[in-house]
Amino acid sequence: MSVTDARIIDMWGIPKWDNSKVILGIADHLEWRDKAEQGEHLLVLQEKINTYIAFIESGEIYAEIPGALGKSPVIRVHGKYELPAQGELFIDRVAETLKRVGIGFEFVLEADKETSNE
């Protein structure tokens, strides 16, 4: 499961603290180095997000996740690396667009395990 495999829903869950939502997670381990790599990263991420949108809009979400019926879908990108300015702009635009169709969207920076154990 990875952002680079656009055909797969990486992970999903219904939070116990807020069972009104179903969270669909994207595992994004790619770095954001130079401008060319950032552009490529954004294309990979966009393709993955489009798969998630299709999963929700087609209704497949309800066949694959029985508890999702009646819950608000949220696509959550779990990023390993901090977003550059171009990435932040992309995330904000996606969140705005998806909000209009009833899909939540967020980016969560996952703390590096090595630094979180210090």
MODELLER restraints for C-alpha pairs under 7 A, 6 or more apart:
rsr = mdl.restraints
at = mdl.atoms
rsr.add(forms.Gaussian(group=physical.xy_distance, feature=features.Distance(at['CA:1:A'], at['CA:8:A']), mean=6.99, stdev=0.5))
rsr.add(forms.Gaussian(group=physical.xy_distance, feature=features.Distance(at['CA:1:A'], at['CA:10:A']), mean=4.86, stdev=0.5))
rsr.add(forms.Gaussian(group=physical.xy_distance, feature=features.Distance(at['CA:1:A'], at['CA:27:A']), mean=6.90, stdev=0.5))
rsr.add(forms.Gaussian(group=physical.xy_distance, feature=features.Distance(at['CA:2:A'], at['CA:10:A']), mean=6.41, stdev=0.5))
rsr.add(forms.Gaussian(group=physical.xy_distance, feature=features.Distance(at['CA:2:A'], at['CA:26:A']), mean=6.92, stdev=0.5))
rsr.add(forms.Gaussian(group=physical.xy_distance, feature=features.Distance(at['CA:2:A'], at['CA:27:A']), mean=5.13, stdev=0.5))
rsr.add(forms.Gaussian(group=physical.xy_distance, feature=features.Distance(at['CA:2:A'], at['CA:28:A']), mean=6.26, stdev=0.5))
rsr.add(forms.Gaussian(group=physical.xy_distance, feature=features.Distance(at['CA:3:A'], at['CA:26:A']), mean=6.17, stdev=0.5))
rsr.add(forms.Gaussian(group=physical.xy_distance, feature=features.Distance(at['CA:3:A'], at['CA:27:A']), mean=5.66, stdev=0.5))
rsr.add(forms.Gaussian(group=physical.xy_distance, feature=features.Distance(at['CA:3:A'], at['CA:28:A']), mean=5.12, stdev=0.5))
rsr.add(forms.Gaussian(group=physical.xy_distance, feature=features.Distance(at['CA:3:A'], at['CA:44:A']), mean=6.92, stdev=0.5))
rsr.add(forms.Gaussian(group=physical.xy_distance, feature=features.Distance(at['CA:3:A'], at['CA:45:A']), mean=6.33, stdev=0.5))
rsr.add(forms.Gaussian(group=physical.xy_distance, feature=features.Distance(at['CA:3:A'], at['CA:48:A']), mean=6.21, stdev=0.5))
rsr.add(forms.Gaussian(group=physical.xy_distance, feature=features.Distance(at['CA:4:A'], at['CA:44:A']), mean=6.33, stdev=0.5))
rsr.add(forms.Gaussian(group=physical.xy_distance, feature=features.Distance(at['CA:6:A'], at['CA:47:A']), mean=6.09, stdev=0.5))
rsr.add(forms.Gaussian(group=physical.xy_distance, feature=features.Distance(at['CA:6:A'], at['CA:48:A']), mean=4.50, stdev=0.5))
rsr.add(forms.Gaussian(group=physical.xy_distance, feature=features.Distance(at['CA:6:A'], at['CA:51:A']), mean=6.47, stdev=0.5))
rsr.add(forms.Gaussian(group=physical.xy_distance, feature=features.Distance(at['CA:7:A'], at['CA:51:A']), mean=6.51, stdev=0.5))
rsr.add(forms.Gaussian(group=physical.xy_distance, feature=features.Distance(at['CA:9:A'], at['CA:52:A']), mean=6.82, stdev=0.5))
rsr.add(forms.Gaussian(group=physical.xy_distance, feature=features.Distance(at['CA:10:A'], at['CA:25:A']), mean=6.01, stdev=0.5))
rsr.add(forms.Gaussian(group=physical.xy_distance, feature=features.Distance(at['CA:10:A'], at['CA:26:A']), mean=5.55, stdev=0.5))
rsr.add(forms.Gaussian(group=physical.xy_distance, feature=features.Distance(at['CA:10:A'], at['CA:27:A']), mean=6.56, stdev=0.5))
rsr.add(forms.Gaussian(group=physical.xy_distance, feature=features.Distance(at['CA:11:A'], at['CA:24:A']), mean=5.89, stdev=0.5))
rsr.add(forms.Gaussian(group=physical.xy_distance, feature=features.Distance(at['CA:11:A'], at['CA:25:A']), mean=4.97, stdev=0.5))
rsr.add(forms.Gaussian(group=physical.xy_distance, feature=features.Distance(at['CA:11:A'], at['CA:26:A']), mean=6.86, stdev=0.5))
rsr.add(forms.Gaussian(group=physical.xy_distance, feature=features.Distance(at['CA:12:A'], at['CA:23:A']), mean=5.41, stdev=0.5))
rsr.add(forms.Gaussian(group=physical.xy_distance, feature=features.Distance(at['CA:12:A'], at['CA:24:A']), mean=4.36, stdev=0.5))
rsr.add(forms.Gaussian(group=physical.xy_distance, feature=features.Distance(at['CA:12:A'], at['CA:25:A']), mean=5.70, stdev=0.5))
rsr.add(forms.Gaussian(group=physical.xy_distance, feature=features.Distance(at['CA:13:A'], at['CA:22:A']), mean=5.81, stdev=0.5))
rsr.add(forms.Gaussian(group=physical.xy_distance, feature=features.Distance(at['CA:13:A'], at['CA:23:A']), mean=5.29, stdev=0.5))
rsr.add(forms.Gaussian(group=physical.xy_distance, feature=features.Distance(at['CA:13:A'], at['CA:24:A']), mean=6.75, stdev=0.5))
rsr.add(forms.Gaussian(group=physical.xy_distance, feature=features.Distance(at['CA:14:A'], at['CA:21:A']), mean=6.14, stdev=0.5))
rsr.add(forms.Gaussian(group=physical.xy_distance, feature=features.Distance(at['CA:14:A'], at['CA:22:A']), mean=4.68, stdev=0.5))
rsr.add(forms.Gaussian(group=physical.xy_distance, feature=features.Distance(at['CA:14:A'], at['CA:23:A']), mean=6.12, stdev=0.5))
rsr.add(forms.Gaussian(group=physical.xy_distance, feature=features.Distance(at['CA:20:A'], at['CA:71:A']), mean=4.94, stdev=0.5))
rsr.add(forms.Gaussian(group=physical.xy_distance, feature=features.Distance(at['CA:20:A'], at['CA:72:A']), mean=6.24, stdev=0.5))
rsr.add(forms.Gaussian(group=physical.xy_distance, feature=features.Distance(at['CA:21:A'], at['CA:71:A']), mean=4.80, stdev=0.5))
rsr.add(forms.Gaussian(group=physical.xy_distance, feature=features.Distance(at['CA:21:A'], at['CA:72:A']), mean=4.55, stdev=0.5))
rsr.add(forms.Gaussian(group=physical.xy_distance, feature=features.Distance(at['CA:21:A'], at['CA:73:A']), mean=5.78, stdev=0.5))
rsr.add(forms.Gaussian(group=physical.xy_distance, feature=features.Distance(at['CA:21:A'], at['CA:74:A']), mean=6.88, stdev=0.5))
rsr.add(forms.Gaussian(group=physical.xy_distance, feature=features.Distance(at['CA:22:A'], at['CA:68:A']), mean=5.97, stdev=0.5))
rsr.add(forms.Gaussian(group=physical.xy_distance, feature=features.Distance(at['CA:22:A'], at['CA:71:A']), mean=6.00, stdev=0.5))
rsr.add(forms.Gaussian(group=physical.xy_distance, feature=features.Distance(at['CA:22:A'], at['CA:72:A']), mean=6.06, stdev=0.5))
rsr.add(forms.Gaussian(group=physical.xy_distance, feature=features.Distance(at['CA:22:A'], at['CA:73:A']), mean=4.97, stdev=0.5))
rsr.add(forms.Gaussian(group=physical.xy_distance, feature=features.Distance(at['CA:22:A'], at['CA:74:A']), mean=6.17, stdev=0.5))
rsr.add(forms.Gaussian(group=physical.xy_distance, feature=features.Distance(at['CA:23:A'], at['CA:73:A']), mean=6.07, stdev=0.5))
rsr.add(forms.Gaussian(group=physical.xy_distance, feature=features.Distance(at['CA:23:A'], at['CA:74:A']), mean=4.86, stdev=0.5))
rsr.add(forms.Gaussian(group=physical.xy_distance, feature=features.Distance(at['CA:23:A'], at['CA:75:A']), mean=5.97, stdev=0.5))
rsr.add(forms.Gaussian(group=physical.xy_distance, feature=features.Distance(at['CA:23:A'], at['CA:76:A']), mean=6.64, stdev=0.5))
rsr.add(forms.Gaussian(group=physical.xy_distance, feature=features.Distance(at['CA:24:A'], at['CA:74:A']), mean=6.05, stdev=0.5))
rsr.add(forms.Gaussian(group=physical.xy_distance, feature=features.Distance(at['CA:24:A'], at['CA:75:A']), mean=4.83, stdev=0.5))
rsr.add(forms.Gaussian(group=physical.xy_distance, feature=features.Distance(at['CA:24:A'], at['CA:76:A']), mean=6.03, stdev=0.5))
rsr.add(forms.Gaussian(group=physical.xy_distance, feature=features.Distance(at['CA:25:A'], at['CA:75:A']), mean=5.95, stdev=0.5))
rsr.add(forms.Gaussian(group=physical.xy_distance, feature=features.Distance(at['CA:25:A'], at['CA:76:A']), mean=4.82, stdev=0.5))
rsr.add(forms.Gaussian(group=physical.xy_distance, feature=features.Distance(at['CA:25:A'], at['CA:77:A']), mean=5.82, stdev=0.5))
rsr.add(forms.Gaussian(group=physical.xy_distance, feature=features.Distance(at['CA:25:A'], at['CA:78:A']), mean=6.80, stdev=0.5))
rsr.add(forms.Gaussian(group=physical.xy_distance, feature=features.Distance(at['CA:26:A'], at['CA:76:A']), mean=6.17, stdev=0.5))
rsr.add(forms.Gaussian(group=physical.xy_distance, feature=features.Distance(at['CA:26:A'], at['CA:77:A']), mean=4.68, stdev=0.5))
rsr.add(forms.Gaussian(group=physical.xy_distance, feature=features.Distance(at['CA:26:A'], at['CA:78:A']), mean=5.86, stdev=0.5))
rsr.add(forms.Gaussian(group=physical.xy_distance, feature=features.Distance(at['CA:27:A'], at['CA:77:A']), mean=6.33, stdev=0.5))
rsr.add(forms.Gaussian(group=physical.xy_distance, feature=features.Distance(at['CA:27:A'], at['CA:78:A']), mean=5.16, stdev=0.5))
rsr.add(forms.Gaussian(group=physical.xy_distance, feature=features.Distance(at['CA:27:A'], at['CA:79:A']), mean=6.57, stdev=0.5))
rsr.add(forms.Gaussian(group=physical.xy_distance, feature=features.Distance(at['CA:28:A'], at['CA:77:A']), mean=6.65, stdev=0.5))
rsr.add(forms.Gaussian(group=physical.xy_distance, feature=features.Distance(at['CA:28:A'], at['CA:78:A']), mean=5.77, stdev=0.5))
rsr.add(forms.Gaussian(group=physical.xy_distance, feature=features.Distance(at['CA:28:A'], at['CA:79:A']), mean=4.74, stdev=0.5))
rsr.add(forms.Gaussian(group=physical.xy_distance, feature=features.Distance(at['CA:28:A'], at['CA:80:A']), mean=6.25, stdev=0.5))
rsr.add(forms.Gaussian(group=physical.xy_distance, feature=features.Distance(at['CA:29:A'], at['CA:79:A']), mean=6.15, stdev=0.5))
rsr.add(forms.Gaussian(group=physical.xy_distance, feature=features.Distance(at['CA:29:A'], at['CA:80:A']), mean=5.10, stdev=0.5))
rsr.add(forms.Gaussian(group=physical.xy_distance, feature=features.Distance(at['CA:31:A'], at['CA:81:A']), mean=6.01, stdev=0.5))
rsr.add(forms.Gaussian(group=physical.xy_distance, feature=features.Distance(at['CA:32:A'], at['CA:38:A']), mean=5.15, stdev=0.5))
rsr.add(forms.Gaussian(group=physical.xy_distance, feature=features.Distance(at['CA:32:A'], at['CA:84:A']), mean=6.88, stdev=0.5))
rsr.add(forms.Gaussian(group=physical.xy_distance, feature=features.Distance(at['CA:55:A'], at['CA:61:A']), mean=5.69, stdev=0.5))
rsr.add(forms.Gaussian(group=physical.xy_distance, feature=features.Distance(at['CA:61:A'], at['CA:68:A']), mean=6.96, stdev=0.5))
rsr.add(forms.Gaussian(group=physical.xy_distance, feature=features.Distance(at['CA:62:A'], at['CA:68:A']), mean=5.77, stdev=0.5))
rsr.add(forms.Gaussian(group=physical.xy_distance, feature=features.Distance(at['CA:62:A'], at['CA:69:A']), mean=5.92, stdev=0.5))
rsr.add(forms.Gaussian(group=physical.xy_distance, feature=features.Distance(at['CA:72:A'], at['CA:103:A']), mean=6.87, stdev=0.5))
rsr.add(forms.Gaussian(group=physical.xy_distance, feature=features.Distance(at['CA:73:A'], at['CA:103:A']), mean=5.40, stdev=0.5))
rsr.add(forms.Gaussian(group=physical.xy_distance, feature=features.Distance(at['CA:73:A'], at['CA:104:A']), mean=6.17, stdev=0.5))
rsr.add(forms.Gaussian(group=physical.xy_distance, feature=features.Distance(at['CA:74:A'], at['CA:103:A']), mean=5.66, stdev=0.5))
rsr.add(forms.Gaussian(group=physical.xy_distance, feature=features.Distance(at['CA:74:A'], at['CA:104:A']), mean=4.14, stdev=0.5))
rsr.add(forms.Gaussian(group=physical.xy_distance, feature=features.Distance(at['CA:74:A'], at['CA:105:A']), mean=5.43, stdev=0.5))
rsr.add(forms.Gaussian(group=physical.xy_distance, feature=features.Distance(at['CA:75:A'], at['CA:104:A']), mean=6.05, stdev=0.5))
rsr.add(forms.Gaussian(group=physical.xy_distance, feature=features.Distance(at['CA:75:A'], at['CA:105:A']), mean=4.77, stdev=0.5))
rsr.add(forms.Gaussian(group=physical.xy_distance, feature=features.Distance(at['CA:75:A'], at['CA:106:A']), mean=6.48, stdev=0.5))
rsr.add(forms.Gaussian(group=physical.xy_distance, feature=features.Distance(at['CA:76:A'], at['CA:105:A']), mean=5.77, stdev=0.5))
rsr.add(forms.Gaussian(group=physical.xy_distance, feature=features.Distance(at['CA:76:A'], at['CA:106:A']), mean=4.90, stdev=0.5))
rsr.add(forms.Gaussian(group=physical.xy_distance, feature=features.Distance(at['CA:76:A'], at['CA:107:A']), mean=5.74, stdev=0.5))
rsr.add(forms.Gaussian(group=physical.xy_distance, feature=features.Distance(at['CA:77:A'], at['CA:106:A']), mean=6.26, stdev=0.5))
rsr.add(forms.Gaussian(group=physical.xy_distance, feature=features.Distance(at['CA:77:A'], at['CA:107:A']), mean=4.71, stdev=0.5))
rsr.add(forms.Gaussian(group=physical.xy_distance, feature=features.Distance(at['CA:77:A'], at['CA:108:A']), mean=6.05, stdev=0.5))
rsr.add(forms.Gaussian(group=physical.xy_distance, feature=features.Distance(at['CA:78:A'], at['CA:107:A']), mean=6.18, stdev=0.5))
rsr.add(forms.Gaussian(group=physical.xy_distance, feature=features.Distance(at['CA:78:A'], at['CA:108:A']), mean=5.00, stdev=0.5))
rsr.add(forms.Gaussian(group=physical.xy_distance, feature=features.Distance(at['CA:78:A'], at['CA:109:A']), mean=6.00, stdev=0.5))
rsr.add(forms.Gaussian(group=physical.xy_distance, feature=features.Distance(at['CA:78:A'], at['CA:110:A']), mean=6.08, stdev=0.5))
rsr.add(forms.Gaussian(group=physical.xy_distance, feature=features.Distance(at['CA:79:A'], at['CA:107:A']), mean=6.91, stdev=0.5))
rsr.add(forms.Gaussian(group=physical.xy_distance, feature=features.Distance(at['CA:79:A'], at['CA:108:A']), mean=6.01, stdev=0.5))
rsr.add(forms.Gaussian(group=physical.xy_distance, feature=features.Distance(at['CA:79:A'], at['CA:109:A']), mean=4.89, stdev=0.5))
rsr.add(forms.Gaussian(group=physical.xy_distance, feature=features.Distance(at['CA:79:A'], at['CA:110:A']), mean=5.75, stdev=0.5))
rsr.add(forms.Gaussian(group=physical.xy_distance, feature=features.Distance(at['CA:80:A'], at['CA:109:A']), mean=5.99, stdev=0.5))
rsr.add(forms.Gaussian(group=physical.xy_distance, feature=features.Distance(at['CA:80:A'], at['CA:110:A']), mean=5.28, stdev=0.5))
rsr.add(forms.Gaussian(group=physical.xy_distance, feature=features.Distance(at['CA:81:A'], at['CA:109:A']), mean=6.64, stdev=0.5))
rsr.add(forms.Gaussian(group=physical.xy_distance, feature=features.Distance(at['CA:82:A'], at['CA:109:A']), mean=6.40, stdev=0.5))
rsr.add(forms.Gaussian(group=physical.xy_distance, feature=features.Distance(at['CA:95:A'], at['CA:104:A']), mean=6.74, stdev=0.5))
rsr.add(forms.Gaussian(group=physical.xy_distance, feature=features.Distance(at['CA:95:A'], at['CA:105:A']), mean=4.98, stdev=0.5))
rsr.add(forms.Gaussian(group=physical.xy_distance, feature=features.Distance(at['CA:95:A'], at['CA:106:A']), mean=6.81, stdev=0.5))
rsr.add(forms.Gaussian(group=physical.xy_distance, feature=features.Distance(at['CA:98:A'], at['CA:104:A']), mean=6.37, stdev=0.5))
rsr.add(forms.Gaussian(group=physical.xy_distance, feature=features.Distance(at['CA:98:A'], at['CA:105:A']), mean=6.91, stdev=0.5))
